[in-house]
């Protein structure tokens, strides 16, 4: 959910649940821009260097 260019809320869920959330937020906050974007794939833990 966005207020201008600032994201003011986020929600991570499977696609179907994210779409339902987007629809609900769009009804509740009609004046705000609501987006539904796929979460980027995270790197495999074997591909990341260890934390020091």
VEXNUTOR-150792 format. One record per residue: residue number from 1; residue in one letter; x, y, z of N, C-alpha, C in turn. Coordinates in pm, whole numbers, plus 50000, padded with zeros to 5 digits. Layout:
N
+-----+--------+-------+-------+-------+-------+-------+-------+-------+-------+-------+
! num ! residu !   npx !   npy !   npz !  capx !  capy !  capz !   cpx !   cpy !   cpz !
+-----+--------+-------+-------+-------+-------+-------+-------+-------+-------+-------+
! NUM !      A !     X !     Y !     Z !     X !     Y !     Z !     X !     Y !     Z !
...
+-----+--------+-------+-------+-------+-------+-------+-------+-------+-------+-------+
//
This chain:
52
+-----+--------+-------+-------+-------+-------+-------+-------+-------+-------+-------+
! num ! residu !   npx !   npy !   npz !  capx !  capy !  capz !   cpx !   cpy !   cpz !
+-----+--------+-------+-------+-------+-------+-------+-------+-------+-------+-------+
!   1 !      X ! 50086 ! 49885 ! 50000 ! 50000 ! 50000 ! 50000 ! 50091 ! 50122 ! 50000 !
!   2 !      X ! 50056 ! 50218 ! 49921 ! 50142 ! 50335 ! 49901 ! 50071 ! 50464 ! 49941 !
!   3 !      X ! 50146 ! 50556 ! 49999 ! 50102 ! 50692 ! 50022 ! 50200 ! 50777 ! 49944 !
!   4 !      X ! 50159 ! 50821 ! 49824 ! 50252 ! 50888 ! 49734 ! 50356 ! 50788 ! 49687 !
!   5 !      X ! 50484 ! 50818 ! 49710 ! 50591 ! 50726 ! 49669 ! 50641 ! 50643 ! 49786 !
!   6 !      X ! 50576 ! 50654 ! 49902 ! 50620 ! 50583 ! 50021 ! 50532 ! 50462 ! 50047 !
!   7 !      X ! 50594 ! 50346 ! 50056 ! 50519 ! 50225 ! 50094 ! 50486 ! 50235 ! 50242 !
!   8 !      X ! 50358 ! 50222 ! 50277 ! 50318 ! 50234 ! 50417 ! 50272 ! 50101 ! 50476 !
!   9 !      X ! 50257 ! 49999 ! 50392 ! 50221 ! 49866 ! 50441 ! 50266 ! 49764 ! 50339 !
!  10 !      X ! 50302 ! 49647 ! 50386 ! 50332 ! 49536 ! 50295 ! 50279 ! 49407 ! 50355 !
!  11 !      X ! 50267 ! 49308 ! 50270 ! 50208 ! 49180 ! 50309 ! 50267 ! 49075 ! 50217 !
!  12 !      X ! 50323 ! 48970 ! 50272 ! 50381 ! 48863 ! 50192 ! 50299 ! 48737 ! 50215 !
!  13 !      X ! 50247 ! 48682 ! 50105 ! 50162 ! 48563 ! 50113 ! 50163 ! 48493 ! 49977 !
!  14 !      X ! 50112 ! 48371 ! 49973 ! 50095 ! 48305 ! 49842 ! 50007 ! 48392 ! 49751 !
!  15 !      X ! 50023 ! 48376 ! 49621 ! 49960 ! 48465 ! 49523 ! 49810 ! 48483 ! 49545 !
!  16 !      X ! 49738 ! 48374 ! 49566 ! 49592 ! 48385 ! 49582 ! 49555 ! 48469 ! 49704 !
!  17 !      X ! 49623 ! 48446 ! 49816 ! 49596 ! 48524 ! 49936 ! 49637 ! 48670 ! 49916 !
!  18 !      X ! 49747 ! 48693 ! 49846 ! 49791 ! 48830 ! 49820 ! 49689 ! 48905 ! 49735 !
!  19 !      X ! 49628 ! 48837 ! 49639 ! 49525 ! 48900 ! 49557 ! 49402 ! 48936 ! 49640 !
!  20 !      X ! 49364 ! 48846 ! 49732 ! 49250 ! 48875 ! 49819 ! 49280 ! 48994 ! 49910 !
!  21 !      X ! 49402 ! 49000 ! 49961 ! 49444 ! 49111 ! 50046 ! 49443 ! 49242 ! 49966 !
!  22 !      X ! 49494 ! 49236 ! 49845 ! 49495 ! 49355 ! 49760 ! 49353 ! 49404 ! 49736 !
!  23 !      X ! 49261 ! 49315 ! 49704 ! 49122 ! 49353 ! 49681 ! 49060 ! 49416 ! 49806 !
!  24 !      X ! 49086 ! 49356 ! 49922 ! 49030 ! 49408 ! 50047 ! 49086 ! 49547 ! 50078 !
!  25 !      X ! 49216 ! 49565 ! 50061 ! 49277 ! 49695 ! 50090 ! 49231 ! 49801 ! 49990 !
!  26 !      X ! 49210 ! 49763 ! 49865 ! 49162 ! 49858 ! 49765 ! 49021 ! 49906 ! 49800 !
!  27 !      X ! 48937 ! 49816 ! 49851 ! 48803 ! 49857 ! 49894 ! 48809 ! 49949 ! 50016 !
!  28 !      X ! 48897 ! 49918 ! 50108 ! 48905 ! 49994 ! 50233 ! 48975 ! 50129 ! 50214 !
!  29 !      X ! 49076 ! 50132 ! 50131 ! 49156 ! 50253 ! 50112 ! 49153 ! 50294 ! 49965 !
!  30 !      X ! 49035 ! 50331 ! 49916 ! 49014 ! 50360 ! 49775 ! 49102 ! 50471 ! 49720 !
!  31 !      X ! 49148 ! 50562 ! 49803 ! 49229 ! 50673 ! 49754 ! 49377 ! 50642 ! 49745 !
!  32 !      X ! 49418 ! 50525 ! 49792 ! 49560 ! 50489 ! 49790 ! 49588 ! 50388 ! 49680 !
!  33 !      X ! 49711 ! 50390 ! 49632 ! 49755 ! 50293 ! 49531 ! 49790 ! 50163 ! 49603 !
!  34 !      X ! 49730 ! 50055 ! 49556 ! 49755 ! 49923 ! 49613 ! 49817 ! 49838 ! 49501 !
!  35 !      X ! 49932 ! 49777 ! 49527 ! 49996 ! 49695 ! 49425 ! 50010 ! 49552 ! 49475 !
!  36 !      X ! 50025 ! 49461 ! 49381 ! 50047 ! 49320 ! 49410 ! 50161 ! 49276 ! 49320 !
!  37 !      X ! 50279 ! 49261 ! 49379 ! 50398 ! 49230 ! 49301 ! 50460 ! 49100 ! 49354 !
!  38 !      X ! 50513 ! 49017 ! 49264 ! 50576 ! 48893 ! 49311 ! 50700 ! 48924 ! 49393 !
!  39 !      X ! 50720 ! 48845 ! 49498 ! 50838 ! 48859 ! 49582 ! 50954 ! 48796 ! 49507 !
!  40 !      X ! 51069 ! 48863 ! 49500 ! 51182 ! 48805 ! 49425 ! 51230 ! 48675 ! 49490 !
!  41 !      X ! 51279 ! 48586 ! 49406 ! 51336 ! 48462 ! 49456 ! 51456 ! 48494 ! 49544 !
!  42 !      X ! 51464 ! 48427 ! 49655 ! 51578 ! 48445 ! 49745 ! 51692 ! 48355 ! 49700 !
!  43 !      X ! 51815 ! 48397 ! 49721 ! 51927 ! 48311 ! 49682 ! 51929 ! 48185 ! 49768 !
!  44 !      X ! 51982 ! 48079 ! 49713 ! 51998 ! 47955 ! 49789 ! 52102 ! 47979 ! 49897 !
!  45 !      X ! 52079 ! 47925 ! 50012 ! 52175 ! 47948 ! 50122 ! 52313 ! 47896 ! 50088 !
!  46 !      X ! 52322 ! 47795 ! 50000 ! 52454 ! 47742 ! 49961 ! 52529 ! 47841 ! 49871 !
!  47 !      X ! 52456 ! 47939 ! 49812 ! 52518 ! 48036 ! 49722 ! 52563 ! 48163 ! 49795 !
!  48 !      X ! 52529 ! 48177 ! 49922 ! 52562 ! 48299 ! 49995 ! 52683 ! 48275 ! 50085 !
!  49 !      X ! 52768 ! 48375 ! 50096 ! 52885 ! 48358 ! 50183 ! 52844 ! 48356 ! 50330 !
!  50 !      X ! 52921 ! 48294 ! 50415 ! 52887 ! 48291 ! 50559 ! 52902 ! 48431 ! 50620 !
!  51 !      X ! 52823 ! 48456 ! 50723 ! 52835 ! 48583 ! 50796 ! 52954 ! 48576 ! 50889 !
!  52 !      X ! 53027 ! 48684 ! 50896 ! 53143 ! 48687 ! 50986 ! 53114 ! 48772 ! 51107 !
+-----+--------+-------+-------+-------+-------+-------+-------+-------+-------+-------+
//
